[in-house]
Amino acid sequence: MRSRLLTTITGVAVLAVSLFAVPLAVAVARLYHDGAIESLEMEATWVASTFSSAAPVSLPTGLPRDMTVGVYTTDGRRLLGSGPARSPLREGVEGGVLIATAPIPSDETPGVVRVATSYDTVAGKTHIAWLIMAGLAVLVIGLAAAFARRQSARLAAPLEDLTRSAQALGDGDFTIRAPRSNVREADQAGLALEATARRLGDVLDRERAFSANVSHQLRTQLTGMMLGLEAALARPDAALADAVHTALTRGERLQTVIDDLVRLTRDHRTGSAPLDVPAVLDEVRECWQGPLAAQGRRLTVSVPDDLPPVAASPAAVRQILRVLLDNALVHGEGEVTVEAADLADGIAIEVADRGPGVPEDMDVFARRAADGHGIGLALARSLAEAEAGRLVLRRTVPPVFSLLLSPAARSDSPVPVP
């Protein structure tokens, strides 16, 4: 790009100077030629005016030394003065000399005055003018080349910076910052590249966290199923049929989790399908009422009428509620309530229990791999953000988690799955 801009601007400058300088050079040469002819004609006319019938035929004195003056007959034969013996008496350049003529205004001494001078004088003046013009042309072209070099560097530098930034982005650097160049189009491209890098970095971070959290979630379900089977096999008096039934139930639950996660991974949602909140909460009641009842705890699900429509993936909402209810089952106490509430511009689905809650200074959504806690909640939060919603801990003691879904945030464009 640098060489093309430099070549183009310099070429345009050379063309413009040539189109201007060549006609001007021709005009200057013609101007010096015509000026010299006019000067010689004036000398010839003055010499011719000195001849009269009362005076002898002779040339006046005081003529310039570089000028040849002769008197010729009308047929071109020299009578007196200097010059060739015969001359066609034509004005112009002849044999390297510049010639001008003037008739003698006398009836008694008819003839023509011929005045000539070397054409080298006129050519020298013309060549000096041409040299000055050529110097100016070279200066103009040089300035144009310098300007072209500066402009090409100014225009190419932002594109080179964008190229390096794009290469860094391809190498995995999502913190790129394209330098500002005061070239509006290049700056806009740089801003777009920075925004794309940030989005890709966020998506990649979410995907990494999503993969880690999903693997933990699946491993937890599988571990529980395997531990139940191993415990049944270790006890001779164990009811194997009940153990198998429990394992099948957990396997079905694991299959549902896998199906939902696969659907979330493949689904490019447009946000156009409304979420059937009552149906999702009915599934929650059927799935979790038994495990809570086995601990002597009650599950209460409340769904008011005329909830505002919200757009969200049923699989994502089901997995979020699964994580919250699993936490309530393992870490909570007493009755567990799941309640949907109208927020005017969206809905909130709250999950609460009567457990001791969490410390005020603990970030329950931070992934703490050492003890495994918080991994499911981190997954639930990432799923909620992918649905343009929010998952918050509204109250710490007793704990209340709120899943906020807003239809306005989902009506613009597709939200990528983390």
KERO-658484 format. One record per residue (C-alpha): x, y, z. Coordinates in steps of 0.2 Angstrom, whole numbers, plus 5000, padded with zeros to 4 digits. Layout:
N
XYZ...
***
This chain:
418
500050005000501450125004502250094987500650114978500150274986501950344983501950294965500150354962500350524970502050554962501450494945499950614946501150754951502350714936500850704924500150874931501850964930502150894912500450944906500751114913502651134909502751074891501451194884502251334895504051294888503351304870502551464874504151534882505151484867503851564856503851724867505751744866505751714847504351834843505151964855506851944846505951964829505052114835506652194841507452164825506052234815506152394825507952404821507652374803506252504802507352634810508752594798507552604783506852774789508652844788508652834769507952984759508153054742509153194748510453094757511752974750511452794752512452744768512152644784511852744800513152734813512952674831512252504827512452354839513952254836513052084837511852144823512152114804511352254794511252254775510352344761509652224747508652244732506952184731507552024722508751984736510452054730511452144743511852334738512852384754513152334772513552164778512751994776512651864762512751914744511051854741509651824753507851764751507351904763506251794773505951834792506351694804507851584807509051544793510751464794510851494813510351674812508751764816508251884802507052034801506752144786505952324782505652404766506552574762505152714761506052804746505552804727507352844722508252714732507052564732507652414742507452314758508452334774508952164781509452144800510151984807510851924823511451754830510051644835511151574850510651724860508851694859509151504861510251544877508851644885507551504880508651374888508951474904507051494906506851304902508151264916507251374928505551294924506351114925507151164942505351214948504651064941505850954950505551044966503651024964503850844960505050824975503850904987502450794980503450644983503850695000502050725004501550564996502850475007502150555022500350525017500750345012501550315029500050395038498750295029499750125029500250135047498550105054498249965043499849885048499349905066497749825062498649685054499749655069498249665080497249545070498749425070498849445089497049405090497249255080498649205092497449215107497749395113496049465117496749615126497349705109497149885108497349965091498250135091497250285086497850365070496550505067496050415051494150395054493950235044495450145052495050205069493250135067494049965061495149965076493749995088492749855079494249745081494449785099492549755103492649585093494249535103493349575120491749475114492849335109493849335125492249345135491449205125493049095127493149125146491349075147491548925137493048865147492148895163490548815156491548655151492348645168490748675177489748555166491048415169490948435188489048435187489048275177490348195188489348235203487848155196488848005190489747985207488147985217487447845206489047745207489147765226487347705228487647545218489347515227488447535244487147415239488347285233489447305249487947255261487347085260485647125266485447265254483847275243484647265226483047305217482847465227484647505223484447475205482847575205483747725213485147705201483947705186483147865193484847945195485347885177483747965170484148125179485848115172485248085155484048235156485548345162486648285147485148315135484948485142486748525141486948465123485448565118486148715126487848685117487048665100485548785101485748965093484249045101483449195094482349235109480749225099479949075108479149115125479649015140478248915148478548955166477148845174477748695164479548705169479048725187477848575186479448475180480348545195478948485207478948315200480848295200481248365217479748325228480348145230482148175236481548315248480248205255481548075258482348195270480648245278480648405269479248495260479348575242478148715239477948785221477048945218476549005201475449165199474249185185474549305170476449305171477249425158477949325144479849305144481049225131482249095138482848915134481848795145483448685146484448825153483148875166482848695170484748675173484848835184483448775195484248605196485848685203484848785215483748645221485248525223486148655234484548675244484448485246486248465251486648615261484948685266483648635279481748645281480548685268481048735250480048855241480048895222479049045218478849145202478449335203477949465191479249615189478149715177479549705164480049525167479949385180480949325195481049145200481549125218482248975227482348985246482548865261482748875279484548835281485948935289486349025273488049085268489349205276489149395271490949395264490749245253490549255234489449095232489649115213491549105213492148935207493148855221493948695214494848645230493248585239492048585224490848715231490148845220490548755204488648725201488148905205489548965193488748865180487048925184487549105183488449085166486848995160485849145166486949275158486849175142484949195143485249385145484649365163485449375180485649255195485849335212485849295230484449405236484649355254486049265263485049205279484049115276484649105258483549165244484149145226483349245212483349205194482849365184482249355166481949515156481049505139481649675134483449615134483149465123482149555109483649635100484849495094485349315097486349275113487749155110487849005121489349015133
***
